[in-house]
């Protein structure tokens, strides 16, 4: 999206010439096609984002609660101070969000790279493996959450049955206060590692064979070739994968809400920032507070994206 | 995982005449097959388990001895489809996904074209912002406005909110598609007397059909799977499948067989679509990922 040839635009812009054939409206439309084409989509997105975002900023400065229509009072930065001083819900939610995203991404990138390398060179039955990779990716997250609820059920779940066969006592998984977040991370890894595989595989396939071949001739073993040749060349793609996946991982909502419900469970064990903000808004109608949480959350997302983009620029050089 | 290849044998194996690299030693081949089987099992086993449970009675689900051997029943599906009105939710989901995708294509494809051809990076960023913003921060204002307009629970609002997911996706995919289309064809069409818009309509658009298919399929899937917007903005008559499944567990005790049948009903259509359009989905998901 970022790389474009400047000569292209220069040449097309000039081409308004032959438009004279179609009357004045057509000529006008052709001359202004840049904005004629782009404006409807931009206005649509603009109206649906900029206005709500401004409103969220405004709400975060008021004591709005109960009903959005109720009278509100301007309270300045009070909500932000309340939220930033909240050690019971806000900061643990920040920690869970970052832990969920960080751990899930680490597994997804490592496993994804492993599977992508396995798939890199053609083999018989490739088609079937690709189908298996695609299915988790397109499955409806809420349904996936329900599926794992049954599989991880402490009493009747298949996972505990399997563990029982090798003599490991049943684990509480989703219903355990300490195990719930890890279990949801596992679910995320199951569903989204395939996405990372596809992105990394596209990267691997577009690599030139020559550096690898040269290193091979020089006697480098596969291990060295991966760490000194393939991985550095793949870094920009790895960062794109982290960026795309990271944005969605930070905002994970469906599987958490589907498996643990309101507030991320009775001890808030899987309550991430998104679940917390959703709960404040729609389960408890604390609009002022939730808006402050959302603005801070948004800043965290933008901040991490910015860091990654900087990193990508550094490795692309 | 090419780490298993032994360097000495690899070098010995590679004859200069062979175009494709040798896969390495026999040990690596065996390792690769075993690893791939494990990966496939890991990815498919849970889905298979869900399918099995949907064909069991609740008594059989609680009987761990009947994990794989049981007499299948379609009772759960009959219950879900008839008693719980899932046909209505299927139609709702389909309608919302279809209309929001179609409208997003109409808005998004020309926009992506202009943004690609005129290098409108900043404008593109505005549209792509929609992918980054947490949905909840938009839902409160939307809910306020739409409830004042008495529109919450209507299809229009649901479609509008899903377009918000679909449009950025379509613009993103189509921009990288148009970037890769050569400009020469349009230029020669203009030399031959077509207007720029005519060239777009008659030359570029037909060439972009597979790109539009890619973007459309992915946007349909994302809309079909969307949960949060529908959770807040749908009403009794417009409820989509993900919300219907979520409601399934709000009752006192969980009807596992029914729940798994419902989960299967939601995922099967999208998986069938995915199987037939695999190539498009992969190219859409990886669009723009390998560029600098």
Interface residues (C-beta under 8 A of the other chain):
Chain A: X1 X2 X3 X4 X6 X8 X9 X11 X12 X13 X15 X16 X18 X19 X21 X22 X26 X29 X30 X33 X34 X35 X36 X37 X38 X40 X41 X42 X44 X45 X46 X48 X49 X51 X52 X53 X55 X56 X59 X68 X69 X114 X115 X117 X118 X119 X121 X122 X123 X125 X128 X129 X130 X131 X132 X133 X134 X135 X136 X137 X138 X139 X140 X141 X142 X143 X144 X146 X147 X148 X150 X151 X156 X158 X161 X190 X194 X195 X198 X199 X201 X202 X203 X206 X209 X213 X216 X217 X219 X220 X221 X222 X223 X225 X226 X236 X237 X240 X241 X244 X247 X251 X253 X254 X257 X258 X273 X274 X277 X278 X281 X282 X287 X290 X291 X294 X295 X297 X298 X301 X302 X305 X316
Chain B: X1 X2 X3 X4 X5 X6 X7 X10 X11 X14 X20 X21 X23 X24 X32 X35 X36 X39 X40 X42 X43 X44 X46 X47 X49 X50 X53 X61 X62 X64 X67 X107 X108 X110 X111 X113 X114 X115 X116 X117 X118 X119 X120 X121 X123 X124 X126 X127 X128 X129 X130 X131 X132 X133 X134 X135 X136 X137 X138 X139 X140 X141 X142 X143 X144 X148 X160 X163 X164 X167 X168 X171 X172 X175 X176 X179 X183 X186 X187 X190 X193 X194 X195 X196 X197 X200 X221 X224 X225 X227 X228 X232 X241 X242 X245 X246 X248 X249 X256 X259 X260 X262 X263 X264 X266 X267 X270 X271 X273 X274 X275 X278 X281 X282 X285 X286 X288 X289 X290 X291 X292
